[in-house]
Every structure is written in C-alpha cells, then in structure tokens.
Amino acid sequence: MAKKKAASASSSTAPKKTAPKKAAAKKSAPKKAVAKSAPALTAEEIGHAAGQVWAALADTPGQTATTLKKNVEVSGDMAMAAIGWLAREEKLDFDTSGRTVKISLK
C-alpha cells in the first residue's frame, strides 16, 4: 500500500494551491528629527557683535572669518551675522588670495 500512495502522490498532475500574495504594506517615511531652534538673532545683538568685530579688526587687520570668530566673544553664527552687517554697511574690505579671504576695515 505504501507503494500505491507514493505513486499516486507523485503522479498527481493537479497544480498545488498557494496562498494569494498579500499586497506589500506601504511603509511611511521615517519622521525626521526636528532640530531645536536657536533663539532668533536680534538686530541689537548683531549690532553689539559688529562692534566687537570692528574692535578686533582695528587691533589686528587682515583676519580670516575663522580667526575673527575665535577673537570675538560671541557665537560663530553671531560673528558671521556681524560680519554681514558691517559688509552691508560697506565698512569692510575683503582680500581674496586663493581660497583664503582676509577681512579688514575700510
């Protein structure tokens, strides 16, 4: 009997039924971490920082932006805002040599 069962099972031509494929679940994009915003830079704070940048350039002309950021007692963003302020007021000269930019007072 064992031979009959094996023979009938292997000779069966009926297709095997498989479970229908399920639609792939849509994955939502991971949520981005929200950076905590720094306090807004006010015109008054930038003006005070511009005074510090001015004093640093009066003491040592021809400084790079990186050097200026180290020489003034404000954050890097504030120092850059102060440089922008003074540049907009046409108070600064920028001397470019290759990739180096030196900042001086006019």
C-alpha positions as CSV (number, residue, x, y, z in Angstrom):
1,M,0.0,0.0,0.0
2,A,2.8,2.3,0.7
3,K,3.9,2.0,-2.9
4,K,0.4,3.0,-4.2
5,K,0.3,6.1,-2.0
6,A,3.7,7.2,-3.2
7,A,2.9,6.5,-6.8
8,S,-0.4,8.3,-6.7
9,A,1.1,11.3,-4.9
10,S,3.9,11.7,-7.4
11,S,1.7,11.2,-10.4
12,S,-0.8,13.7,-9.4
13,T,-1.0,16.4,-12.1
14,A,-3.2,18.8,-10.2
15,P,-1.4,22.2,-9.6
16,K,-0.7,22.9,-6.0
17,K,-2.7,25.7,-4.5
18,T,-0.7,28.5,-2.9
19,A,-2.0,31.3,-0.7
20,P,-2.6,34.5,-2.6
21,K,0.1,37.1,-2.3
22,K,-0.7,39.9,0.1
23,A,-0.2,43.5,-1.1
24,A,3.0,44.9,0.4
25,A,2.3,47.2,3.3
26,K,3.1,50.7,2.5
27,K,5.9,52.0,4.7
28,S,5.7,55.6,5.7
29,A,8.9,57.6,5.6
30,P,10.6,57.9,8.9
31,K,9.9,61.1,10.7
32,K,12.8,63.5,10.7
33,A,14.1,64.7,14.0
34,V,13.1,68.3,14.5
35,A,16.1,70.4,15.5
36,K,15.5,72.7,18.4
37,S,15.7,76.2,17.0
38,A,18.2,78.6,18.5
39,P,16.9,81.9,19.7
40,A,16.5,84.5,17.0
41,L,19.3,86.9,16.4
42,T,18.1,90.4,17.1
43,A,19.4,93.5,15.4
44,E,20.6,94.8,18.7
45,E,22.6,91.7,19.5
46,I,24.1,91.7,16.0
47,G,24.9,95.4,16.4
48,H,26.8,94.7,19.6
49,A,28.7,91.8,17.9
50,A,29.5,94.1,15.0
51,G,31.2,96.4,17.5
52,Q,33.3,93.5,18.8
53,V,34.2,92.5,15.2
54,W,35.1,96.1,14.5
55,A,37.3,96.3,17.6
56,A,39.1,93.0,16.7
57,L,39.8,94.2,13.1
58,A,41.0,97.6,14.4
59,D,43.5,95.8,16.6
60,T,44.6,93.2,14.0
61,P,43.6,93.9,10.4
62,G,43.6,91.2,7.8
63,Q,41.9,88.4,9.8
64,T,40.0,85.5,8.3
65,A,36.5,84.8,9.3
66,T,37.6,81.8,11.3
67,T,40.1,83.9,13.2
68,L,37.5,86.6,13.8
69,K,35.1,84.1,15.2
70,K,37.7,83.0,17.7
71,N,38.7,86.5,18.7
72,V,35.2,87.8,19.5
73,E,33.2,86.7,22.4
74,V,30.0,85.7,20.5
75,S,28.8,82.5,18.8
76,G,30.0,81.7,15.3
77,D,26.6,82.5,13.8
78,M,26.5,85.8,15.6
79,A,30.0,86.7,14.4
80,M,29.1,85.9,10.8
81,A,25.9,88.0,11.1
82,A,28.1,90.8,12.4
83,I,30.5,90.5,9.5
84,G,27.5,90.6,7.2
85,W,26.1,93.6,8.9
86,L,29.4,95.5,8.5
87,A,29.8,94.3,4.9
88,R,26.3,95.6,4.1
89,E,27.3,99.0,5.6
90,E,30.3,99.0,3.4
91,K,32.7,99.1,6.3
92,L,34.8,96.1,5.4
93,D,37.4,95.2,2.7
94,F,37.7,91.5,1.6
95,D,41.1,90.5,0.1
96,T,40.9,87.1,-1.6
97,S,44.0,85.1,-2.2
98,G,43.3,81.6,-3.5
99,R,40.8,80.0,-1.0
100,T,41.7,82.5,1.8
101,V,39.7,85.6,2.4
102,K,41.1,88.2,4.7
103,I,38.8,90.8,6.2
104,S,39.9,94.4,7.1
105,L,38.3,97.7,7.9
106,K,38.0,100.3,5.1
